[in-house]
């Protein structure tokens, strides 16, 4: 009898898969907690639920990241594939696939180089859509009645614009207050531009979007895609006046006109009133001088024409006398014309013969020709009759039946085709022999 050796028991506790996965999840979350990770976004996709899924990778490693829908809407940047970012969040695991991942709370670009690359990529993409085309740009009105300004209600920008407009040409100004940097600034600027466009009463003739200078991060609100699209689609001409002369934002390309500074935008929006008044006075003076000169010249010409024309009564008398003379000549010519035509009619009447006489002459001529035709008719028909008789006799002599009457016969095959030689026949072939008085069937032996 063989005795089985019992399997030695281990003192390692036995865990289920779920227990082990949960234990690893707690260990990982307790060990790392919140972390900041830099890497390149790849494989980015937004699920139907609104959650963001992507990979954060560098040259050697790859980390799955998730950003819940509520957090995605609060991100300061719009995530895109290939973007170099720094993400802040917590490390956790996904037990069903045995992988660790990062839950993102915030996301920002990793340095100014990445920011500039993102802006350049966005610029190329929007330009490809035609948002920066020159043929889309609208002309700025020469003298707008109402000017809309989208800027911060505090600070030097709005004061500079209002002061410059007051100096050059005072106009009615509507200020739409917005935040020009920070969270929510892009949404406010977009809403302001669309709000001006939707106005039906006191709608501006031109819009100035302005803010003072700042760093690239400070001006980011004016690089957001929503703001750029709002400027490009705005039916009202837009002047972009963001930052200093060396600063450039994406709305500068979409706007109808770019101003180097907010003050310059005010100068571009309206002309100088004093210059216009001086120009109007100069134009009025030149118009008066030109009108006086033209009147003087026309008066001189009128005097010259009047001197050449002479006394109108004398001219009328001459014309009246000439009319009487022509009337007398016309009356005499008319009487002579009537007399001459009456004589011509009498002459033609004498030459005209009566139709009965013409008919009688034609009848005599017709009788003569009829008699001539009657005389020559036998001679005309005799020769053709002789030719016809000779042709009939020749045809009768050469007739096929005449040949058969002399003892000849025609042999045909069953199809009626004449057989002209013995070689064209074959044994037991049915043939038909035609004599002058009938046909007989036969067979070749």
KACORDA-V660062 format. One line per field, one symbol per residue. psi: psi as a letter, one per 30 degrees, with the letter a starting at -180 (. if undefined). burial: I if it has 9 or more other ideal C-beta (glycine too) atoms within 8 Angstrom, else O. A space follows every 10 residues. Layout:
psi=???
burial=???
//
This chain:
psi=kkkkkkkkkl gkkkkleeee eeeeeeeeee eebklkkkak klhkkjlfff kkklkjlaff lkkklkjlee eeffkfljkl kfkjljkkak kaljefghll lkjkelklki leeeeeeeee eeeeeeeffg fgkeffkkkk keikekkkkj akfllfeeee eeeeeeeejk lkkjkjklkg lakfeeeeee eeeeeeefkf khklfkkkjl lalaleeegf egfkeeeeee eefkfkkkkk ikaaefkklf feeflfkkkf leeeeeefel lkeeeeeeee eeeeeeeeee eeeeeeeeee eeeeeeeeea keeeeeeeee eeeeeeeeee eeeeeeeeee eeeeeeeeee fklkeeeeee eeeeeeeeee eeeeefeeee feeeeeeeee eeeeeeegke eeeefggllk klaffgkkjf lffgllkgkk lkkklfgalk klkk.
burial=OOOOOOOOOO OOOOOOOOOI IIIIIOOIIO OIOOIOIIII IIOIOOOOOO IIIIIIIOOO OOIIIIIIIO IIOOIOIOII OOIIIIIIII IIIIIOOOOO IIIIOIIOIO OOOIIIIIIO IIIOOIIOOO IIOOOIOOOI OOOIOIIIII IIOOOOIIOI IIOIIOOIIO IOIIIIOIII IOOOIIOIII IIIIIIIOIO OOIIIIIIII IOOIOOOOII IIIIOIIIII IIOIOIIIII IIIOOOIOII IIIIIIIOIO IIIIIIIIII IOIOOIOOOO OOOOOOOOOO OOOOOOOOOO OOOOOOOOOO OOOOIOOOOO OOOOOOOOOO OOOOOOOOOO OOOOOOOOOO OOOOOOOIOO OOOOOOOOOO OOOOOOOOOO OOOOOOOOOO OOOOOOOOOO OIOIOOOOOO IIIOOOOOIO OOOOIOOOIO IIIIIOOOOO OOOIO
//
